[in-house]
Amino acid sequence: MLTDNTILVLAIAGVLILLAVVQLFLAARHDRAVTAAGPIEELAVYEKRLEEKQRLMDDLEAEVEKRREAMAVVADLQAEVDGLRRQKEELLTEWESLRERRDEVATVRKETEDAVVERQQLETEIAPLRAEYLEIKERLEKAEELIERTNALRREHDEIFTQVKDLWDKKRQLEEAEERVSRLEERSFELETSNARLEGQKSSHESELSALEARIASEHDGLASAQTEHARLDAEVAALNQETRRSKGEIETLQETRSALDARLAHLEAEIARREGRTVDGETGETDPLRELKETPPVIAAMRAWDNAPRENEADAIKRVERRLRAKGLDYPARTLRAFHTAMKVNETTQMAVLAGISGTGKSQLPRQYAAGMGIGFLQVPVQPRWDSPQDLMGFYNYIEGKFRPTDMARALWALDELNNNDAEQDRMMMILLDEMNLARVEYYFSDFLSRLESRPRPNDVGDANERKDAEIELEIPNMERPPRIFPGYNLLFAGTMNEDESTQSLSDKVVDRANILRFSAPKKIKGGQAEGTVEPTLALSQQTWESWGRSSASVDGDRRVSNRIEQMVDLMRDFKRPFGHRLGRAIMAYAANYPEVEGGRGVDDALADQIEMRLLPKLRGVETDMAGPQFSRLMTFVERELGDDALAQAIGESMSLAEETGQFVWSGVTR
């Protein structure tokens, strides 16, 4: 938003530019008048000569008349008459040759007169503007003086407030400091609104300012030492966190080993008892290896308790999620919520959404509250640093017990698989969140599952067993004629969170290429998180309603605005030496087609800007900024002018500035 000072400066600049244009115009008029002066003087000479010639011609005419009268008498005068006639013709020819010159002089004279009149008019118009300019200049000088004094007072206030925070442990001193801050705030307000009091108190504040500057210097020294100590403590905390995670992994491994040994011991005791003809307490004779897989997980039990939601449009559902976020005291930009919602809708072309950023920015709460607001089941799967195979995600067969040990995720997938499980939940949606998914190497435990998701046939073809066979997950159960298969259908939504610290792994290119990555940047301002309203009860969203909101990418095939801008994006990435193929192009088109039409949005422009943020910028990691500077400038220009996203263009520029130290680009996210 423009301030009064900025408007004042712009007004002065406009007046100066107008004065400069007027001066240039008058100078040009003057030059033309000077240039025309020579021809005007020459024309006067010619006119004088012409008058002389005219008089001579008149004399000659008179002489001719006399001679004509005498022609009858004097025949020899005929030759002289012919000579005079030729002389007359020559004079007439010369007169005609000067006609164009006369017209030119007349034109120049008229233009000169017009220029003089216009100059007088402009001088008349400039006079009040010059007076206004002088008045504005004087006001600007006074405003700058007031701003400088106000800033000095604000610096004084900030330094005193810093001292107050350091004295919180002493109640008496804290109360005195709070009273002093209050007095300073009141005095600052009075000083800002009263120029007279500023003038009167100038000398006293200057003396106080000098004293405060001395105190600032000493405080800066203390702050530097405190920052050094803080950095050392941060390093120690990071090391302790890493050691804690490692220790937790070892403890969990030992617990699993103990459980396996306990199970083996129980199995051996039961075997011994059976051989001895005894009955072991608690033995039920259960032989079904899938008994635990068929158990109802808590997330499914919670979904069964929900009432069915009435069929509603997409915009109303998004508004319900917004109300829930406010009731929980959470503040997410509407643009971020729409981006996450669209990333969930395009799970046919893009298999998951990844929420990346520093810890504490609300990455886990957004999918959790979104799912509750929409009426979608939510299962959080905490990733462990020791995970190194798909079994950590789905479960494993315990050879000692002779049973399949499924995870909550496997039980939830089985409970929602309508194609392979006759008792599956019907017409329901569920979201699975891989929390801190990069604590372990993602390609070790999730790569196979991601390939299954990518191999899913189109929604209309999932009923064909041959079409979906590559997407189904076959449980590894030996000595079973037909092991159960689980199909992760389109009623499942996948998301993941990714912290960025020294204890985490970077995402592989396979995951980056198949995910919409929403990067949460550090907040510029800490908000209080005040809850607004009450939390509405969760109503179960049907899969049929969810699918009715989806649109095919074919709906934007004929939109030249979309196709032209995607072609520009292809050219930009080719210049970065990071080209992308048809799969990513179709995913971008699907995102643009499914972007919700809600109040306050800009439709396709917002959608394509989101895809640059979520799909293209993560692929530019490691690009050398000194070699690709022009490409980044073109990208920022495209985002700012073609898509109208100033915040994203500014964030790209800030990421480039941060990359100047290392020389390689790292996308740090955009704050909206």
ABEGO torsion letter per residue (X at the ends): XBBAAAAAAAAAAAAAAAAAAAAAAAAAAAAAAAAAAAAAAAAAAAAAAAAAAAAAAAAAAAAAAAAAAAAAABAAAAAAAAAAAAAAAAAAAAAAAAAAAAAAAAAAAAAAAAAAAAAAAAAAAAAAAAAAAAAAAAAAAAAAAAAAAAAAAAAAAAAAAAAAAAAAABAAAAAAAAAAAAAAAAAAAAAAABAAAAAAAAAAAAAAAAAAAAAAAAAAAAAAAAAAAAAAAAAAAAAAAAAAAAAAAAAAAAAAAAAAAAAAAAAAAAAAAAAAGBBBBGBAGBABAAAAAABBBAAAAAAAABBBBBBBBAAAAAAAAAAAAAAAGBBBBAAAAAAAAAAAAAAAABABBBBBEBBGAGAAAAAAAAAAAAGBBBBBBBBBAABABAAAAAEBBBAAAGBBBBBAAAAAAAAABAAABAABBBGBBBBBBBBGAAABBAAAAAAAAAAAAAABBBAAAAABAAAAAAABBBBBBBGBABBBBBBBBAABBBBBBBBBBAABBBBBAAAAAABBBBBBBBBABBBAGBBBEBBBBBBBBBAAAAAAABBBAAAAAABAAAAAAAAAAAAAAAAAGBBBBAAAAAAAAAAAAABBBBBGBAEAAAAAAAAAAAAAAAAABGBBAAAAAAAAAAAAAAAAAAAGBAAAAAAAAAAAAAAAAAGBBBBAEBBX
